[in-house]
Amino acid sequence: MSAIPADAIPRLARGVKLREDAARGRWVVLAPERMFVPDEIALEVLRLLDGARSLDAVVEELAARFAAPREEIAADVAELLADLAARGIVTT
């Protein structure tokens, strides 16, 4: 997995959608011929990928929202996004 720079602007890849499945009461990520259910942490990160915020801004928002150490959040978010980028879910 390659690291995503802090100033990169991550977003969902073309054709990938984050949708609420109201019938089942959960959020899903829909991609061409794929679907997965993100856990609570991944969902919080994915909701912030608006195509305008940098990775650093996403980390700052999460650190403020959850009153957690920025360094820990930065490492976790970077790892998550690198994994999702390798799967074609997230792009920069």
N, C-alpha and C positions, 0 to 999 in steps of 0.2 A: 504494500500500500504506500502510495506517495503522499506526502504531507501537503495539505492545502495551506497556502500562505494566509497570514492573518488579515491581509488587505483584500483577499479574493472575495468575490460576492457569490456565494453558493446559492443555487436555486434548483428546483426540481427540473430534471431533464425533460426534453420535449416528449410529449405523450404520457408523462407521468402526472397523476393527479392524487391529491390528498382529499378524501371524501369521507363524510360521516355516513355510516351505514345505520340509519335510524331504526330499521327493523330489528337489527341485532344489538343496537346500543353500543357501537364501537366505531372507531375510525379505521379506515383502510387506505393503503397506498395501492393505486391501480396503475399498472404499466402494461404495455402491449404484451398480451399473453401471460401476464403475471399479476399476482395480487399478494400482499402480505399485510398483516396486522402489526403495526408498530407498538412497542411497549410504551409506557407512560413517558419515559425519558425521551425516547426517540420522537414521540409525538410532540412534545414541547419544543424540541429543536426544529422539527419539520414545519411547525406552524410559523416559525420565525423566518423561514426561507422565502422571502418575498421578492427576491431579485433586486433589492435595493440595499439591504444591509450587508455589510462585510462580515466575515467570520468573526472578527474582533468585536463588532457591534452585537452580534448574536451572543457571544460569550458574556459581554458586559450586561446585556439584558437578563440573561439567565442568572448571573451572579447576583444582580440586584434583586431579582424576583425571589430567589431561593436563599438569599443571605448565606451563600456558600463561598469557599475560597476560590478566587478567580483561577488560580493555577490548576486546581483540580478540574474545574469545569472546562477550561481550555483544553486540557489533555483529553478528557472524555469526549467533548464535542468534536475535536479534531480526529480522534480515532473513529467515531461514529460516521462522520462525513466522509472520511477516506474509504471506509468500508462500503458505504452507500454509493460513492463515486465508482468504486471498482465494480459494483453490480449494475451500474448504468442508471441509478435512481437519481443521483445528484450530479450536477455539473457546475462549473464556475465560468 
